[in-house]
Amino acid sequence: GNSVTQMEGPVTLSEEAFLTINCTYTATGYPSLFWYVQYPGEGLQLLLKATKADDKGSNKGFEATYRKETTSFHLEKGSVQVSDSAVYFCALSDERGYQKVTFGTGTKLQVIP
Amino acid sequence: EPEVTQTPSHQVTQMGQEVILRCVPISNHLYFYWYRQILGQKVEFLVSFYNNEISEKSEIFDDQFSVERPDGSNFTLKIRSTKLEDSAMYFCASSEVTGDEAFFGQGTRLTVV
């Protein structure tokens, strides 16, 4: 079955540091890949997505590139802010025609001033 | 911007009682989903619903659970005879078409005491 593995947290960074959160996946065919963010006390929000190999999703300074050869979708941001503190979930949906999303375990990011 | 809305935001119930969690998906969406997130754990798929029937369900979604679209706008999750381990955040989601991302509601925090 499908699965998503992402780096364990928590990750603590200073403001303006470079962020990488690793994510790899196992899936048949050509899944769509997502990063969701959950701010403290809130629900899940789609941060970015990529639907085919070599696509780059980007939003709010975050980027992730769909790498089929390494089955990876690492999240990066060049300069994090305190407001980026949240839990980040890597996820995928399969191509079978339904939208079941398989999530990773989440990585908690804490950015300190 | 259209959004998925869930009510209530927090529900406390006694063990053994039945609860109904309510969701209003985005109006032109055709696919509906329930997920849950036990505190500190990953978000888990429960069920998907299309064309007034369950299209897929996980092993978590046993006879204790049921879903219904009682009218043209609401989508409900019923949990019969709640157990302590049903305490979790329950997320509703919807998507317009297959192959597109799901939009998540803010969640209902269910606490079983």
Interface residues (C-beta under 8 A of the other chain):
Chain A: S32 F34 Y36 E42 G43 L44 Q45 L46 K49 T51 F89 A91 S93 E95 G97 Y98 Q99 K100 V101 T102 F103 G104 T105 G106
Chain B: Y31 Y33 Y35 Q41 K42 V43 E44 F45 S48 Y50 S55 E56 F91 A93 S95 T98 G99 D100 E101 A102 F103 F104 G105 Q106 G107
